[in-house]
Amino acid sequence: MSDQSSAWQLILNGDAVLFAIVRLSLVVSLSAVAFAALIGMPLGALLAFSRFRGRSFLVVLFNALMGLPPVVAGLAVYLLLSRSGPLGPWGLLFTPSAMVIAQTILITPIIAALTRQTIEDLWAEYRDELSAMGVGPVARMMTLLWEARYSLLTALLAGFGRAAAEVGAVMIVGGNIDGFTRTMTTTIALETSKGNLPLAMGLGLVLVTIVLAVNAAAWGTRVWAERQAA
């Protein structure tokens, strides 16, 4: 049987190992996106309509951090969570929680930077109206985020795509432990090096399918929203 056929067999037969890896990957990546959205969206919105000393530096910093090398983020989290690090007593190193932290650090700048760009355009449209109504900063932020909710799907998708495809950081802080911290990307890298191509290819097919499905759902949502607004 060819490697391609074996890969499909693993998927169609519901291989327990394969789907346990898929489940962990989704939990880690979606958790990281949720935390990054809670941090990055309000921060990006505040940067969009606030003017203060150092704002330009923060904008440039977040744009630069969109390309933060995963291994650097992984190393930073490793040093924080290692036994001799400041958060060592928490015992999070080589756990899924450490992987969520690393991915959150990686994708928060992406969501914050894309949110700022979106809200900045919206703020130019609603500035006079919201200022005349005397809307405070927090209410202003919530209003703009709500108005841009469908457009911000792009930011969330970018964050999810970065998290789902990430290898270096999660391998450093998770340890790629079989049955505990092994994700789709780290397993693909490991099994390919071992010559176990059916499992690697099966996981690759699942990963591509998930990314396509998420993007299709987001695109469909945006099209529906545009039709509703028309």
C-alpha positions in Angstrom: 0.0 0.0 0.0 1.4 3.4 -0.9 2.1 6.1 1.7 -0.8 8.2 0.3 -3.3 5.4 0.7 -2.0 4.6 4.2 -2.4 8.3 5.1 -6.1 8.3 3.9 -6.7 5.0 5.8 -5.5 6.6 9.1 -7.9 9.5 8.6 -10.9 7.4 7.4 -10.4 4.8 10.1 -10.3 7.5 12.8 -6.9 6.6 14.1 -6.8 7.4 17.8 -3.2 8.7 17.8 -3.8 11.0 14.8 -7.0 12.5 16.2 -5.5 13.0 19.7 -2.7 15.0 18.1 -5.3 17.0 16.0 -7.4 17.7 19.1 -4.4 19.0 21.1 -3.3 21.2 18.3 -6.7 22.8 17.9 -7.1 23.3 21.7 -3.7 25.0 21.9 -4.0 27.2 18.8 -7.6 28.3 19.5 -6.8 29.0 23.1 -3.8 31.2 22.0 -6.0 33.0 19.4 -8.6 33.7 22.1 -6.1 35.1 24.6 -4.3 37.1 21.9 -7.6 38.6 20.8 -8.5 39.6 24.3 -5.1 41.4 24.5 -4.5 42.5 21.0 -7.8 43.8 19.8 -8.4 46.4 22.6 -4.7 47.4 22.4 -4.9 47.8 18.7 -8.1 49.8 18.9 -6.7 52.1 21.6 -3.6 52.7 19.4 -5.9 53.5 16.5 -7.7 56.5 18.0 -5.4 57.6 20.8 -2.6 60.1 20.5 0.2 60.1 23.1 4.0 60.3 23.3 5.5 57.0 22.2 2.5 55.9 20.1 4.5 55.8 16.8 7.2 53.7 18.5 4.5 51.2 19.7 3.0 51.1 16.2 6.4 50.3 14.6 7.1 47.8 17.4 3.9 45.8 16.8 4.4 45.9 13.1 8.0 44.6 13.6 6.9 41.9 16.0 4.5 40.4 13.4 7.7 38.8 12.1 9.0 37.7 15.4 11.0 34.4 14.9 9.1 31.6 16.7 12.3 30.1 18.1 13.1 33.5 19.8 9.6 33.6 21.4 10.0 30.0 22.4 13.4 30.7 24.0 12.0 33.6 25.9 9.1 31.6 27.3 11.5 28.7 28.1 13.7 31.0 30.2 10.7 32.4 32.0 9.2 29.0 32.8 12.4 27.0 33.4 13.2 25.9 36.9 15.6 28.8 37.4 13.3 31.3 35.8 10.9 33.7 37.5 7.9 31.6 36.7 9.6 28.3 37.3 7.7 27.4 40.5 4.5 27.3 38.4 5.7 24.1 36.8 4.3 25.0 33.3 7.3 24.1 31.2 6.7 21.1 28.8 3.0 21.4 29.2 0.2 22.5 26.8 -0.1 25.7 28.9 3.4 26.7 28.0 2.6 26.1 24.4 -0.4 28.4 24.6 1.7 31.1 26.2 4.3 30.9 23.5 1.7 31.0 20.7 -0.1 33.9 22.4 3.1 35.9 22.4 3.6 35.2 18.7 0.2 36.1 17.5 -0.8 39.0 19.8 1.3 41.5 17.7 -0.3 40.3 14.5 -3.9 40.7 15.9 -3.0 44.1 17.5 -1.4 45.5 14.3 -4.2 44.4 12.0 -6.8 45.6 14.4 -5.1 49.0 14.6 -5.2 49.3 10.8 -8.9 48.4 10.6 -10.0 50.6 13.5 -8.0 53.5 12.3 -9.9 53.6 9.0 -13.2 53.2 10.9 -12.2 56.0 13.3 -11.7 58.4 10.5 -15.3 57.8 9.5 -16.9 58.0 12.9 -14.6 60.4 14.7 -16.9 63.5 14.5 -20.0 61.6 15.4 -18.5 59.9 18.5 -16.7 63.0 19.6 -19.9 65.1 19.4 -21.7 62.4 21.5 -19.0 62.6 24.2 -18.3 58.9 24.0 -15.5 57.9 26.4 -12.4 55.9 25.4 -13.7 52.5 26.6 -17.1 52.9 25.0 -15.5 54.3 21.9 -13.2 51.3 21.7 -16.1 48.8 22.2 -18.2 50.6 19.5 -15.5 50.6 16.9 -14.6 46.9 17.6 -18.3 45.9 17.3 -18.7 47.9 14.0 -15.5 46.2 12.6 -16.3 42.7 13.9 -16.6 41.1 10.5 -13.5 42.8 9.1 -11.5 41.7 12.2 -12.1 38.1 11.2 -9.1 38.6 9.0 -6.9 39.4 12.0 -8.1 36.4 13.9 -7.5 34.2 10.8 -4.0 35.5 10.5 -3.4 34.7 14.1 -4.8 31.2 13.8 -2.8 30.5 10.7 0.4 31.6 12.4 -0.5 29.4 15.5 -1.6 26.4 13.5 1.6 26.3 11.4 4.1 27.1 14.2 6.8 24.5 15.0 9.8 26.0 16.7 8.3 27.7 19.8 6.0 24.8 20.7 8.7 22.3 20.3 11.0 24.3 22.7 8.5 24.9 25.4 6.4 21.8 24.9 9.2 19.3 24.4 7.2 17.3 21.8 6.3 14.7 24.4 4.4 11.8 22.9 0.7 11.8 24.0 1.0 15.0 25.9 2.5 18.0 24.0 2.8 16.6 20.5 1.0 18.8 17.9 0.4 18.3 14.2 3.3 20.4 13.1 5.9 18.9 15.5 4.6 15.4 14.7 4.9 16.0 11.0 8.5 17.2 11.4 9.4 14.2 13.7 7.7 11.5 11.7 9.1 12.7 8.4 12.6 12.5 9.9 11.8 9.0 11.1 10.4 7.9 7.7 6.9 7.4 9.0 5.3 9.2 6.0 1.7 7.9 6.4 1.2 9.6 9.8 3.0 12.7 8.6 1.0 13.0 5.4 -2.3 12.2 7.2 -1.7 15.1 9.7 -0.7 17.3 6.8 -3.9 16.6 5.0 -5.9 17.3 8.2 -4.0 20.6 8.8 -4.6 21.9 5.3 -8.3 20.9 5.5 -8.7 22.8 8.8 -7.1 25.9 7.5 -9.2 25.8 4.3 -12.4 25.2 6.2 -11.7 28.1 8.7 -10.9 30.5 5.8 -14.0 29.5 3.9 -16.2 30.0 6.9 -14.7 33.4 7.5 -15.1 34.4 3.9 -18.7 33.2 3.9 -19.4 35.2 7.0 -18.0 38.4 5.5 -20.0 38.0 2.3 -23.2 37.4 4.3 -22.5 40.5 6.5 -21.9 42.6 3.4 -25.2 41.5 1.9 -27.0 42.2 5.1 -25.5 45.7 5.2 -26.4 46.4 1.6 
